[in-house]
Amino acid sequence: MNEGIDATTAAGRLQMAVLAAIAAFERDRIVERVRAGLARSRHRERLGRPRATLDATAVARTAHLSVREAARVLGVTPALIQRHRRVPL
């Protein structure tokens, strides 16, 4: 907007189209570099949060507590407690 391009003329529209194409090209290059970096990182190590594990005795010890209280006591998420408390079908 600060470039002083007159969008009502053919030359101004051409300039805007060229600038838009360059911006799209730059964005695509950034996406490619980010994806390549993530793929390289995934190849080296597991990305994300470390997996939380619980043994059956810890779950049994907190069976009398609510899901939230058990999660707080064990230092894990409530979802993990629910997953371990589910009865297999």
C-alpha distances in whole Angstrom, upper triangle without the diagonal:
4,6,7,8,10,10,14,15,17,16,12,13,15,12,10,14,14,12,12,16,16,14,17,20,19,19,22,24,23,25,28,28,29,31,33,33,35,37,38,39,40,43,44,44,44,40,40,43,46,49,51,54,57,61,63,65,62,61,65,65,62,63,64,61,58,55,53,56,57,53,53,57,56,52,51,49,50,49,51,54,54,54,57,59,59,62,62,63
4,6,8,11,13,16,17,19,17,13,15,16,13,12,16,16,13,15,18,17,16,19,21,20,21,24,25,24,27,29,29,30,33,34,34,36,38,39,40,42,44,45,45,45,42,42,44,47,50,52,56,59,62,65,67,63,63,66,66,64,65,66,63,60,57,55,57,58,55,54,58,57,54,52,50,52,51,53,56,56,56,59,61,61,64,64,65
4,6,9,11,14,15,16,13,10,13,14,10,10,14,13,11,13,16,15,15,18,20,19,20,23,24,24,27,29,29,30,32,34,34,36,38,39,40,42,44,45,46,46,42,43,45,49,51,54,57,60,64,66,68,65,64,68,68,66,67,68,65,62,59,57,60,61,57,57,60,59,56,54,52,54,53,55,58,58,58,61,63,62,66,66,66
4,6,9,12,12,14,12,9,12,13,11,11,14,15,13,15,18,18,18,21,22,22,23,26,27,27,30,32,32,33,36,37,38,39,42,43,43,45,47,48,49,49,46,46,48,52,54,57,60,63,67,69,71,68,67,71,71,68,70,71,67,65,62,59,62,63,60,59,63,62,59,57,55,57,56,58,61,61,60,63,65,65,68,68,69
4,6,9,9,11,9,5,8,10,7,8,11,12,11,13,16,16,16,19,21,21,22,25,26,26,28,30,31,32,34,36,37,38,40,42,43,44,46,48,49,48,45,46,48,52,54,57,60,63,67,69,71,68,67,71,71,68,69,71,67,65,62,60,62,63,60,60,63,62,59,57,55,57,55,57,60,60,60,63,65,64,67,67,68
4,5,6,9,8,5,8,10,9,9,12,14,13,15,18,19,19,21,23,24,25,27,29,29,31,33,34,35,37,39,40,41,43,45,46,47,49,50,51,51,48,48,51,54,57,59,62,65,69,71,73,70,69,73,73,70,71,73,69,66,63,61,64,65,62,62,65,65,61,59,57,59,57,59,62,62,61,65,67,66,69,69,69
4,6,8,8,5,5,9,9,8,10,13,12,13,16,17,17,19,21,23,23,25,27,28,29,31,33,34,35,37,38,40,41,43,44,45,47,49,50,49,46,46,49,53,55,57,61,63,67,69,71,68,67,71,71,69,69,71,67,64,61,60,63,64,60,60,64,63,60,58,55,57,55,57,60,60,59,63,64,63,66,66,66
4,7,9,7,7,10,11,11,13,15,16,16,19,21,21,22,25,26,27,29,31,32,33,35,36,37,39,41,42,43,45,47,48,49,51,53,53,53,50,50,53,56,58,60,64,67,70,72,74,72,70,74,75,72,72,73,70,67,64,62,66,67,63,64,67,66,63,61,58,60,58,60,63,62,62,65,67,66,69,69,69
4,5,5,6,9,10,11,12,14,15,16,18,20,21,22,24,26,27,29,30,32,33,35,36,38,39,41,42,44,45,47,48,49,51,53,54,54,51,51,54,57,59,62,65,68,72,74,76,73,72,76,76,74,74,76,73,69,67,65,68,69,65,66,69,68,65,63,60,62,60,62,65,64,64,67,69,68,71,70,70
4,5,5,6,9,10,10,12,14,15,16,18,20,21,22,24,26,27,29,30,31,33,35,36,37,39,41,42,43,45,47,48,49,51,52,52,50,50,53,57,58,61,64,67,71,73,75,73,72,75,76,73,74,76,73,69,66,65,68,69,65,66,69,68,65,62,60,61,59,62,65,64,63,67,68,67,70,69,69
4,5,5,6,9,10,11,12,14,15,17,18,20,21,23,24,26,27,29,30,32,33,35,36,37,39,41,42,43,45,47,48,50,51,51,48,49,52,56,58,60,64,67,70,72,75,72,71,75,76,73,74,75,72,69,66,65,68,68,65,65,68,67,64,62,59,61,59,61,65,64,63,66,68,67,70,70,70
4,5,5,6,9,10,11,12,14,15,16,18,20,21,23,24,26,27,29,30,32,33,35,36,38,39,41,42,43,45,47,48,49,49,46,47,50,53,55,58,61,64,68,70,72,70,69,72,73,70,71,73,69,66,63,62,65,65,62,62,65,64,61,59,57,58,57,59,62,61,61,64,66,65,68,67,68
4,5,5,6,9,10,10,12,14,15,16,18,20,21,22,24,26,27,28,30,31,33,34,36,37,39,40,42,43,45,47,48,47,45,45,48,52,53,56,59,62,66,68,70,68,67,70,71,68,69,71,67,64,61,60,63,63,60,60,64,63,59,57,55,56,55,57,60,59,58,62,64,62,65,65,65
4,5,5,6,9,10,10,12,14,15,16,18,20,21,23,24,26,27,29,30,32,33,35,36,37,39,41,42,43,45,47,47,44,45,48,51,53,56,59,62,66,68,70,68,67,70,71,69,70,71,68,65,62,61,64,64,60,61,64,63,60,57,55,57,55,57,60,59,59,62,64,63,66,65,65
4,5,5,6,9,10,11,12,14,15,17,18,20,21,23,24,26,27,29,30,32,33,35,36,38,39,41,42,44,45,45,42,43,46,50,52,55,58,61,64,67,69,66,66,69,70,67,68,70,67,64,61,59,62,63,59,59,63,61,58,56,54,56,54,56,59,59,58,61,63,62,65,64,65
4,5,5,6,9,10,10,12,14,15,16,18,20,21,22,24,26,27,29,30,32,33,35,36,37,39,41,42,43,43,40,41,44,47,49,52,55,58,62,64,66,64,63,66,67,64,65,67,64,61,58,56,59,60,56,56,60,58,55,53,51,52,51,53,56,55,55,58,60,59,62,61,62
4,5,5,6,9,10,10,12,14,15,16,18,20,21,22,24,26,27,29,30,32,33,35,36,37,39,41,42,42,39,40,43,46,48,51,54,57,61,63,65,63,62,65,66,64,65,66,63,60,57,56,59,59,56,56,59,58,55,53,50,52,50,52,55,54,54,57,59,58,61,60,60
4,5,5,6,9,10,10,12,14,15,17,18,20,21,23,24,26,27,29,30,32,33,35,36,37,39,41,41,38,39,42,46,48,51,54,57,61,63,65,63,62,66,67,64,65,67,64,61,58,56,59,60,56,56,60,58,55,53,51,52,51,52,56,55,54,57,59,59,61,61,61
4,5,5,6,9,10,11,12,14,15,17,18,20,21,23,24,26,27,29,30,32,33,35,36,38,39,39,36,37,40,43,46,49,52,55,59,61,63,61,60,63,64,62,63,65,61,59,55,54,57,57,53,54,57,55,52,50,48,50,48,50,53,53,52,55,57,57,60,59,60
4,5,5,6,9,10,11,12,14,15,17,18,20,21,23,24,26,27,29,30,32,33,35,36,37,37,34,35,38,41,43,46,50,53,56,58,61,58,57,61,62,59,60,62,59,56,53,51,54,55,51,51,55,53,50,48,46,47,46,47,51,50,49,52,55,54,57,56,56
4,5,5,6,9,10,11,12,14,15,16,18,20,21,22,24,26,27,29,30,31,33,35,36,36,34,35,38,41,43,46,49,53,56,58,61,58,57,61,62,60,60,62,60,57,53,52,55,55,51,52,55,54,50,48,46,48,46,47,51,50,49,52,55,54,57,56,56
4,5,5,6,9,10,11,12,14,15,17,18,20,21,23,24,26,27,29,30,32,33,35,35,32,34,37,40,42,45,48,52,55,58,60,58,57,61,61,59,60,62,59,57,53,52,55,55,51,51,54,53,49,47,46,48,46,47,51,50,49,52,55,54,57,56,57
4,5,5,6,9,10,11,12,14,15,17,18,20,21,23,24,26,27,29,30,32,33,33,30,31,34,37,40,42,46,49,52,55,57,55,54,58,58,56,57,59,56,53,50,48,51,51,48,48,51,50,46,44,42,44,43,44,48,47,46,49,52,51,54,53,54
4,5,5,6,9,10,11,12,14,15,17,18,20,21,23,24,26,27,29,30,32,31,29,30,33,36,38,41,44,47,51,53,56,53,52,56,57,55,55,57,55,52,48,47,50,50,46,47,50,49,45,43,41,43,41,42,46,45,44,47,50,49,52,51,51
4,5,5,6,9,10,11,12,14,15,17,18,20,21,23,24,26,27,29,30,31,28,30,33,36,38,41,44,48,51,53,56,54,53,57,58,56,56,59,56,53,50,48,51,51,47,48,51,49,46,44,42,44,42,43,47,47,45,48,51,50,53,52,52
4,5,5,6,9,10,11,12,14,15,16,18,20,21,23,24,26,27,29,29,26,28,31,34,36,39,43,46,49,52,54,52,51,55,56,54,55,57,54,52,48,47,49,49,46,46,49,47,44,42,40,43,41,42,45,45,44,47,50,49,52,51,52
4,5,5,6,9,10,11,12,14,15,17,18,20,21,22,24,26,27,27,24,25,28,31,34,37,40,43,47,49,51,49,48,52,53,51,52,54,51,48,45,43,46,46,42,43,46,44,41,39,37,39,37,39,42,42,41,44,46,46,49,48,49
4,5,5,6,9,10,11,12,14,15,16,18,20,21,23,25,26,26,23,25,28,31,33,36,39,43,46,48,51,49,48,52,53,51,52,54,51,49,45,44,47,46,43,44,47,45,41,39,37,39,37,38,42,42,40,43,46,45,48,47,47
4,5,5,6,9,10,10,12,14,15,16,18,20,21,23,24,25,23,24,28,31,33,36,39,43,46,49,51,49,48,52,53,51,52,55,52,50,46,45,48,47,43,44,47,45,41,39,38,40,38,39,43,43,41,44,47,46,49,48,49
4,5,5,6,9,10,11,12,14,15,16,18,20,21,22,23,20,22,25,28,30,33,37,40,43,46,48,46,46,49,50,48,49,52,49,47,43,42,44,44,40,41,43,41,38,36,35,37,35,36,40,40,39,41,44,44,47,46,47
4,6,5,6,9,10,11,12,14,15,16,18,20,21,21,18,20,23,26,28,31,34,38,41,44,46,44,43,47,48,46,47,49,47,44,41,40,42,42,38,39,42,40,37,34,33,35,33,34,37,37,36,39,41,41,44,43,44
4,6,5,6,9,10,11,12,14,15,16,18,20,20,19,21,24,27,29,32,35,39,42,44,47,45,44,48,49,47,48,51,48,46,43,42,44,43,40,41,43,41,38,36,34,37,35,35,39,39,37,40,42,42,45,43,44
4,5,5,6,9,10,10,12,14,15,17,18,19,17,19,23,25,28,31,34,38,41,44,46,44,44,47,48,47,48,50,48,46,42,41,44,43,39,40,42,40,37,35,34,36,34,35,38,39,37,39,42,42,45,44,45
4,5,5,6,9,10,10,12,14,15,16,17,14,16,19,22,24,28,31,34,38,40,43,40,40,44,45,43,44,47,44,42,39,37,40,39,35,36,39,36,33,31,30,33,31,31,35,35,34,36,39,39,42,41,42
4,5,5,6,9,10,10,12,14,15,15,13,16,19,22,24,27,30,33,36,39,42,40,39,43,44,42,43,46,44,42,38,37,40,39,35,36,39,36,33,31,30,32,30,30,34,34,32,35,38,37,40,39,40
4,5,5,6,9,10,11,13,14,15,14,17,21,22,25,28,31,34,37,40,43,41,41,44,45,44,45,48,46,44,40,39,42,41,37,38,40,38,35,32,32,34,32,32,36,36,34,36,40,39,42,40,42
4,5,5,6,9,10,11,12,13,12,15,18,20,23,26,29,33,35,38,41,39,39,42,43,42,43,46,44,42,38,37,40,38,35,36,38,35,32,30,30,33,31,30,34,35,33,35,38,38,41,40,41
4,5,5,6,8,10,10,11,9,11,15,17,19,23,26,29,32,35,37,35,35,39,40,39,40,43,40,39,35,34,36,35,32,33,35,32,29,27,26,29,27,27,31,31,29,31,35,34,37,36,38
4,5,5,6,9,10,11,10,13,17,18,20,24,26,30,33,35,38,36,36,40,41,40,41,44,42,40,36,36,38,37,33,35,37,34,31,29,28,31,28,28,32,32,30,32,35,35,37,36,37
4,6,5,6,9,11,11,14,18,19,21,24,27,31,33,36,39,37,37,41,42,41,42,45,43,42,38,37,39,38,34,36,37,34,32,30,29,32,30,29,33,34,32,33,37,37,39,38,40
4,5,5,6,8,7,11,14,15,18,21,24,27,30,33,35,34,34,38,38,37,39,42,40,38,35,34,36,34,31,32,34,31,28,26,26,29,27,26,30,31,29,31,34,34,37,36,38
4,5,5,6,6,10,13,14,16,19,22,25,28,31,33,32,32,35,36,36,37,40,38,37,33,32,35,33,29,31,32,29,27,25,25,27,25,24,28,29,26,28,31,31,34,32,34
4,6,8,9,13,16,16,18,22,23,27,29,32,35,33,34,37,38,38,39,42,41,39,36,36,37,35,32,34,35,32,30,27,28,30,28,27,30,31,29,30,34,34,36,34,36
4,7,9,13,15,15,17,21,23,26,29,32,34,32,33,37,37,37,39,42,40,39,36,35,37,35,31,33,34,30,28,26,27,30,28,27,30,32,29,30,34,34,36,35,37
4,6,10,12,11,13,17,19,23,25,28,30,29,29,33,34,33,35,38,36,35,32,31,33,31,28,29,30,27,24,23,23,27,25,23,27,28,26,27,30,31,33,32,34
4,7,9,9,10,14,16,20,22,26,28,26,27,30,31,30,32,35,33,32,28,28,30,28,24,26,27,24,22,20,20,23,21,20,23,25,22,23,27,27,30,29,31
4,7,8,11,14,17,21,24,27,29,27,27,31,31,30,32,35,32,31,27,27,29,27,24,25,27,24,21,19,19,22,20,19,23,24,22,24,27,27,30,29,32
4,6,9,12,15,19,22,25,27,25,24,28,29,27,29,32,29,28,24,23,25,24,20,21,23,21,18,16,15,18,17,16,20,21,20,21,24,25,28,28,30
4,6,9,12,16,19,22,24,21,21,25,25,24,26,28,26,25,21,20,22,20,17,18,20,17,14,12,12,16,15,13,17,19,17,19,22,23,26,26,29
4,6,9,13,16,19,21,19,19,23,23,22,24,27,25,24,21,20,22,20,16,18,19,16,13,11,13,16,15,13,16,18,17,17,21,22,25,25,28
4,6,10,13,16,18,16,16,20,21,20,22,25,23,22,19,19,20,18,15,17,18,14,13,10,11,14,13,10,13,15,14,14,17,19,21,21,24
4,7,10,13,15,13,13,17,17,16,18,21,19,19,16,16,17,14,11,13,14,10,9,7,9,12,11,8,10,13,12,12,15,17,20,20,23
4,7,10,12,10,11,14,15,15,17,20,19,19,16,17,17,14,12,14,14,10,11,9,11,13,12,8,10,13,11,10,13,15,18,18,22
4,7,8,7,7,10,11,12,13,16,16,16,14,15,15,12,11,13,12,9,10,9,11,12,12,8,9,12,10,8,11,14,16,17,20
4,6,6,7,9,10,12,13,16,16,18,16,17,17,13,13,16,14,11,13,12,14,15,15,11,11,13,12,9,11,14,15,16,20
4,6,5,6,9,10,10,14,15,16,15,17,17,13,14,17,15,12,15,14,16,16,15,12,11,13,12,8,9,12,13,14,18
4,5,5,6,9,10,13,14,16,15,18,16,13,14,16,14,11,15,15,17,17,18,14,12,15,15,11,12,15,15,17,21
4,5,5,6,9,12,12,14,13,14,13,9,11,12,10,8,11,11,14,14,15,12,10,13,13,10,11,15,16,18,22
4,5,5,6,10,10,11,10,13,12,8,10,12,11,9,12,11,13,12,13,10,7,10,10,7,7,11,13,15,19
4,5,5,8,10,12,12,15,13,10,13,15,13,12,15,15,16,15,16,14,11,12,13,10,9,12,13,15,19
4,6,8,9,12,12,14,12,9,12,13,10,10,14,14,16,15,17,15,12,14,16,12,12,15,16,19,23
4,5,5,8,9,11,8,6,9,10,8,8,12,12,14,12,14,13,9,12,14,11,10,14,16,19,22
4,5,8,8,11,10,8,11,13,12,12,15,15,15,13,15,13,10,11,13,11,8,12,13,16,19
4,7,9,12,10,9,12,14,12,13,16,17,17,15,17,16,12,13,16,14,11,15,16,19,22
4,6,8,6,6,9,10,9,11,14,14,14,12,14,14,11,12,15,14,12,15,17,20,23
4,5,5,6,8,10,10,12,14,13,12,9,12,13,10,10,14,13,11,14,16,20,22
4,6,5,6,9,10,11,12,10,9,6,8,9,6,7,10,11,9,12,15,18,20
4,5,5,6,9,10,10,9,8,6,9,10,8,10,13,13,13,15,18,21,24
4,5,5,6,9,10,10,10,8,12,12,10,12,15,15,14,17,20,23,26
4,5,5,6,8,8,9,8,11,10,7,10,13,11,11,14,17,20,23
4,6,5,6,5,5,5,8,8,6,9,12,11,12,15,18,20,24
4,6,5,7,8,8,12,11,10,13,15,15,15,18,22,24,27
4,6,8,10,11,14,13,11,14,16,15,15,19,22,24,28
4,6,9,10,12,10,9,13,14,13,14,17,20,22,26
4,7,9,12,10,10,14,15,14,16,19,22,24,27
4,7,8,7,8,11,12,12,13,16,19,21,24
4,5,5,7,9,10,11,13,15,18,20,23
4,5,5,6,9,10,11,12,16,18,21
4,5,5,6,9,10,11,14,16,19
4,5,5,6,9,10,14,15,18
4,5,5,6,9,12,14,17
4,5,5,6,10,12,15
4,6,6,9,10,13
4,6,8,10,13
4,6,9,12
4,6,9
4,6
4
